[in-house]
Amino acid sequence: MKGVVGIILAGGESRRMGSDKALIEVGGRPMAGWVADAMAGFDRVVMVGRRRGVAGLEAIPDLQPGPAGPLNGLQTALAVFRQPVVAVAVDQPLVRSGTLDHLARLAAANQTAVCIDKRPQVTCAAYSPDCLDEADRVLRSGGSIQQMLRSVPWTRLDREVWSSWGEDGRSWFSMDSPDAILAAERRFRINLVG
């Protein structure tokens, strides 16, 4: 999608997984590769929160040192690119390209847009560069993306919207532990570990 950067949030410490989530194989491929393939329609895809990319991807480290959650990666991307972004966590390898296309259209229209599936799915969402100042402020106070959303305008994408895209919740299903991978297999009836 022209004018929108696809960012893969990959700055976490992978404590629950026990090793680098970007490199964990599901369905015979690293998680980062699955996410990158789903973002193939973007002009630029960048891993944020790493010094070195994987799966042939460009990478940039977080601007703020230390673990600060996904807001750190989002703030970095908005500050570096000054463009709309669509963010996906590296541990969401089931993300659908169709869902990302819808989010990218909203981002291209300078909208921050977040799917609601019980709660806001902030690591599979579109963000306007207009969020940067608030992302800076909230990050400095130790806050989260959810806290940032309290003070920026954003579009709520309820189930009736995202289900009309053919989405079933898999795009934001986080596989942050071995148990979560097994749960994804059961929930979406797919074979991920062989």
C-alpha positions in Angstrom: 0.0 0.0 0.0 1.5 3.3 -1.1 2.4 5.8 1.6 1.8 3.3 4.5 4.7 1.4 6.2 4.1 -2.1 7.4 5.8 -2.5 10.8 6.5 -5.8 12.6 6.7 -5.2 16.3 9.6 -7.4 17.4 11.1 -5.7 20.5 9.9 -8.0 23.2 12.1 -10.3 25.3 10.2 -13.5 24.5 10.1 -14.5 28.1 7.0 -16.7 27.9 8.3 -18.3 24.7 11.8 -19.0 26.0 13.5 -18.0 22.7 13.3 -15.4 20.0 9.7 -15.4 18.8 10.6 -14.0 15.4 12.6 -17.2 14.7 10.1 -19.7 16.2 8.9 -21.9 13.4 5.2 -22.5 13.0 4.0 -24.5 10.0 7.7 -25.0 9.1 8.5 -21.3 8.8 9.7 -18.6 11.2 6.9 -16.4 12.6 8.5 -13.2 11.2 8.3 -14.8 7.7 4.6 -15.4 8.0 3.9 -11.8 9.0 6.2 -10.4 6.3 4.4 -12.5 3.6 1.0 -11.1 4.8 2.5 -7.6 4.4 3.7 -8.2 0.8 1.3 -5.5 -0.5 3.2 -2.8 1.4 5.9 -0.8 -0.3 8.0 -1.1 2.8 8.0 -3.6 5.7 10.3 -3.1 8.7 11.0 -5.0 11.9 11.0 -2.6 14.8 12.8 -3.2 18.0 15.7 -5.2 16.6 19.2 -4.3 15.4 19.1 -7.1 12.8 16.2 -8.3 10.7 15.3 -11.9 10.0 13.7 -13.4 6.9 15.4 -10.8 4.8 13.7 -7.9 6.5 15.1 -4.5 7.2 15.2 -3.7 11.0 15.5 -0.7 13.2 16.1 -0.7 17.0 13.7 1.1 19.4 14.6 4.7 20.0 14.1 4.4 23.7 16.3 1.8 25.5 14.8 -1.0 27.6 11.6 -3.0 27.4 8.6 -0.7 27.2 6.1 -2.9 25.3 4.6 -2.4 21.9 4.3 1.4 22.4 8.0 1.7 22.2 8.0 0.1 18.7 5.0 2.2 17.6 6.6 5.4 18.8 9.9 4.5 17.1 8.1 3.8 13.7 6.1 7.0 13.8 9.1 9.1 14.7 11.4 7.5 12.1 9.0 7.3 9.2 6.5 10.2 9.8 4.0 8.2 7.8 0.9 6.1 8.5 1.8 2.7 9.7 0.1 -0.7 10.1 1.5 -2.5 13.0 1.5 -6.3 13.6 3.2 -8.1 16.4 5.8 -10.7 15.3 4.0 -13.4 17.3 0.9 -13.0 15.2 1.8 -15.3 12.2 -1.8 -16.0 11.3 -2.4 -12.4 10.3 -4.4 -12.2 7.1 -3.3 -10.0 4.2 -6.9 -9.1 3.5 -7.3 -7.7 7.0 -4.0 -5.7 6.6 -5.3 -4.3 3.3 -8.4 -2.9 5.0 -6.2 -1.5 7.8 -3.8 0.0 5.3 -6.7 1.8 3.5 -7.7 3.4 6.8 -4.1 4.3 7.6 -3.7 5.9 4.1 -6.7 8.1 4.9 -4.7 9.2 8.0 -6.9 7.2 10.4 -5.9 5.4 13.5 -8.1 2.3 13.5 -8.2 -0.7 15.9 -10.2 -3.9 15.7 -12.2 -4.7 18.9 -12.4 -8.4 19.8 -13.4 -8.2 23.5 -10.7 -5.5 23.8 -8.8 -3.3 21.4 -6.3 -5.3 19.4 -3.6 -2.7 19.4 -0.9 -4.9 17.9 -2.8 -5.5 14.7 -3.9 -1.9 13.9 -3.5 1.2 11.8 -1.9 4.3 13.2 -1.8 7.9 12.0 1.4 9.9 12.3 -0.8 12.3 14.3 -0.4 9.9 17.2 3.3 10.7 17.6 3.2 13.4 20.2 0.9 11.5 22.4 2.9 8.3 21.9 6.0 10.2 23.0 4.2 11.6 26.1 2.7 8.3 27.2 5.9 6.4 26.6 7.9 8.8 28.8 5.3 8.2 31.6 5.7 4.4 31.3 2.3 3.9 29.6 0.9 1.7 26.9 -0.8 1.9 23.5 -4.1 1.5 25.3 -3.4 4.6 27.4 -2.4 6.5 24.3 -5.7 5.7 22.7 -7.5 7.5 25.5 -6.3 10.8 24.2 -6.1 10.4 20.4 -8.9 10.2 17.9 -9.4 6.6 16.6 -11.8 4.5 14.7 -13.3 1.5 16.5 -13.7 -1.5 14.2 -16.3 -3.8 15.8 -16.8 -7.4 15.0 -19.5 -6.7 12.4 -16.9 -4.7 10.5 -13.9 -7.0 10.6 -16.0 -10.2 10.2 -17.3 -8.7 6.9 -13.6 -8.8 5.8 -13.6 -12.6 6.3 -11.6 -12.1 9.6 -12.2 -14.6 12.4 -9.8 -13.2 15.0 -6.7 -15.1 13.8 -4.9 -12.0 12.7 -4.4 -10.8 16.2 -4.1 -14.2 17.9 -0.8 -13.9 19.8 1.4 -17.0 19.9 3.6 -15.8 22.7 4.2 -19.2 24.3 4.3 -22.9 23.3 0.8 -23.3 24.8 -0.6 -20.5 22.7 0.6 -22.2 19.6 -1.3 -25.3 20.6 -4.3 -23.2 21.4 -4.2 -21.6 17.9 -4.1 -25.1 16.4 -7.2 -26.1 18.3 -9.1 -22.8 17.8 -8.5 -22.4 14.1 -8.2 -26.1 13.2 -4.8 -25.9 11.6 -1.5 -27.8 11.9 1.3 -25.6 13.1 3.7 -27.9 14.9 3.5 -31.0 12.7 
